[in-house]
Amino acid sequence: MCRIVKLIPVSNALRLIALFIVISALNGCAVTRIVNREYQPNPVQLKEPVVRNEFSVAKGDDVIGRLAFIRLEKGDTLPDIARHFSLGIDGVSAANPGVDTWVPEAGKRILLPQSFILPDAPRKGIVINLAAMRLFEFKGDSRSQTVLTFPVGVGTEERPSPMGQMHVLRKVNRPTWHVPASIAEDHRKKGDPLPASIPPGPLNPLGECALYLSRPSYLIHGTNKPASIGLRATNGCIRLYPEDVKRLYENTPTNTPVNMVDQPYLVGQDNGVVYMEVHATTEGYDAAEMDRIYAKLRAVEKESGRSLDWSKVKKVLAEARGIPVPIFETRPGPGKGVAEPMEVRHPGKLSGSPEIPELKADAWSVLAADLRDETDAVRLAAIINHQGPQIPARVIARNPGYRVVAGPFNDVTEARQAIKRLKIDLELDGRLIEPVKKKL
């Protein structure tokens, strides 16, 4: 179980170190580098773009998509890689244990977990697997079916997303957020009072589109915090990338059934091969869920007439990397077997990555931190850039050390609002930098 370290208000330097410990939790619990022979493909032609969201599902198959590799470039962050390929940050981190979320090594080859075992639920309407933090929408019938799939942000342990059957009650484009009393109280305690409602715009946490569910107070919606997709970070609602929620909104009529399940252990078949996919849970193994999955594995073993590789099952359970792993083949015929992962060419620009405007001497800015280590400075600037809405930040070299400077801002009010957000969200004590007046 991952534990979040509580920040202790000591010196600025120590608090920043503590902050980095907290943020590093996004890398997942595992820090040991794990090498899996299953995912060391033969060289194949580089390809880009790749299929991200829509797949056909053959009758009797349970696995969609295809794993891929990409080589990182300088300046990449895992949240930007995740968003470009419509993945959640937790999924990318779990698939690549030990890789720095914010300052990964340039040239590093990482796995894109773009293959998914479908949840064990009726394939009708929307099915959300909270454990995998992924939404699946099924279209068509059992003979010819397609599935749209998107990563999601889900509820925290304290305020989990609800499970069970519901449906889309209504849809609203550019919704107004009416702040629930519990959330208003949380913000009041942090010194960040909210108005009774927030109109459409960059400050609205519902984003541009919202699907209101029949379960009162719960929505599927967009976000102004895209770096939170693939995390347990909401108050129970289901949160999507802005570009993904728009597509879901356009493809989903009202009364569409919605089924939320929590299945960290998945077993499925594809092309004559049996796969297992395991997601890390905050509460450890659930005995009833484990009994269910072991019963399913024994049934598959009995049906196939072949022995299951239980050592591989234990390895998949221990690693919990959230990717389908072949555990044995059932009567593979001609042309059947495990699909090799692709090598993906790095795009010229990662879609959705934060734009950082040029810092202007005649505009207001904010000193977020003075740091001695360049990597720490780059990491902090990346974290600030991925706040929602974005606070643009960059690293400026000094002798000695490095400055993390946020801005430019249009006026002093906007700069002071950024200082407030840095304090509330990241416990940073920002300082105003006044604009340099132009000489007449």
LINHUUR-V427048 format. One record per residue. N is the residue number from 1. D_FIRST is the distance of its C-alpha to the first C-alpha in whole Angstrom. Layout:
{{N,D_FIRST} {N,D_FIRST}}
This chain:
{{1,0} {2,4} {3,6} {4,10} {5,13} {6,16} {7,19} {8,22} {9,25} {10,27} {11,29} {12,29} {13,28} {14,25} {15,23} {16,24} {17,22} {18,19} {19,19} {20,19} {21,15} {22,14} {23,16} {24,14} {25,11} {26,13} {27,13} {28,9} {29,7} {30,10} {31,13} {32,15} {33,18} {34,19} {35,22} {36,23} {37,26} {38,26} {39,26} {40,29} {41,31} {42,35} {43,37} {44,37} {45,39} {46,37} {47,37} {48,36} {49,36} {50,33} {51,33} {52,30} {53,30} {54,33} {55,33} {56,36} {57,34} {58,37} {59,37} {60,35} {61,32} {62,29} {63,28} {64,29} {65,29} {66,29} {67,26} {68,28} {69,28} {70,29} {71,30} {72,29} {73,31} {74,32} {75,30} {76,28} {77,24} {78,22} {79,22} {80,26} {81,25} {82,23} {83,26} {84,29} {85,27} {86,26} {87,22} {88,19} {89,18} {90,14} {91,16} {92,18} {93,15} {94,13} {95,17} {96,18} {97,15} {98,16} {99,19} {100,19} {101,19} {102,22} {103,24} {104,24} {105,26} {106,30} {107,31} {108,27} {109,27} {110,24} {111,23} {112,24} {113,22} {114,25} {115,25} {116,23} {117,24} {118,25} {119,23} {120,25} {121,27} {122,31} {123,31} {124,33} {125,33} {126,29} {127,26} {128,23} {129,19} {130,17} {131,14} {132,16} {133,17} {134,21} {135,24} {136,27} {137,30} {138,33} {139,36} {140,39} {141,40} {142,39} {143,41} {144,41} {145,37} {146,35} {147,32} {148,31} {149,27} {150,25} {151,22} {152,21} {153,19} {154,18} {155,17} {156,14} {157,12} {158,15} {159,18} {160,17} {161,19} {162,22} {163,22} {164,25} {165,29} {166,30} {167,33} {168,34} {169,36} {170,37} {171,37} {172,38} {173,38} {174,38} {175,36} {176,37} {177,33} {178,34} {179,32} {180,30} {181,31} {182,27} {183,26} {184,29} {185,28} {186,25} {187,27} {188,30} {189,28} {190,27} {191,30} {192,30} {193,33} {194,33} {195,36} {196,36} {197,36} {198,36} {199,38} {200,37} {201,37} {202,34} {203,33} {204,32} {205,29} {206,30} {207,31} {208,34} {209,34} {210,32} {211,32} {212,32} {213,31} {214,33} {215,30} {216,31} {217,29} {218,27} {219,28} {220,27} {221,28} {222,29} {223,27} {224,28} {225,25} {226,25} {227,22} {228,19} {229,20} {230,17} {231,15} {232,14} {233,16} {234,19} {235,21} {236,21} {237,23} {238,23} {239,23} {240,25} {241,27} {242,30} {243,32} {244,30} {245,30} {246,34} {247,34} {248,33} {249,35} {250,38} {251,37} {252,36} {253,39} {254,38} {255,38} {256,35} {257,33} {258,29} {259,27} {260,23} {261,21} {262,17} {263,17} {264,14} {265,16} {266,20} {267,23} {268,26} {269,29} {270,31} {271,35} {272,35} {273,31} {274,28} {275,25} {276,21} {277,18} {278,15} {279,12} {280,8} {281,7} {282,5} {283,7} {284,7} {285,10} {286,13} {287,16} {288,19} {289,17} {290,17} {291,21} {292,22} {293,21} {294,22} {295,25} {296,26} {297,25} {298,28} {299,30} {300,30} {301,31} {302,34} {303,35} {304,35} {305,37} {306,35} {307,32} {308,28} {309,27} {310,24} {311,23} {312,22} {313,20} {314,18} {315,18} {316,17} {317,14} {318,13} {319,13} {320,12} {321,14} {322,16} {323,19} {324,22} {325,22} {326,26} {327,25} {328,29} {329,32} {330,34} {331,38} {332,38} {333,41} {334,43} {335,41} {336,38} {337,35} {338,32} {339,32} {340,32} {341,30} {342,32} {343,33} {344,33} {345,35} {346,33} {347,35} {348,37} {349,35} {350,32} {351,32} {352,31} {353,30} {354,31} {355,35} {356,36} {357,39} {358,41} {359,41} {360,45} {361,46} {362,48} {363,45} {364,43} {365,39} {366,37} {367,36} {368,32} {369,31} {370,33} {371,31} {372,32} {373,30} {374,31} {375,27} {376,26} {377,29} {378,28} {379,25} {380,25} {381,28} {382,26} {383,23} {384,27} {385,28} {386,25} {387,25} {388,27} {389,30} {390,30} {391,31} {392,33} {393,32} {394,34} {395,34} {396,37} {397,38} {398,40} {399,41} {400,39} {401,36} {402,35} {403,35} {404,33} {405,35} {406,34} {407,37} {408,40} {409,40} {410,44} {411,44} {412,43} {413,42} {414,39} {415,38} {416,38} {417,35} {418,33} {419,33} {420,32} {421,29} {422,28} {423,28} {424,26} {425,24} {426,23} {427,25} {428,27} {429,31} {430,33} {431,37} {432,40} {433,42} {434,45} {435,47} {436,50} {437,53} {438,55} {439,59} {440,62}}
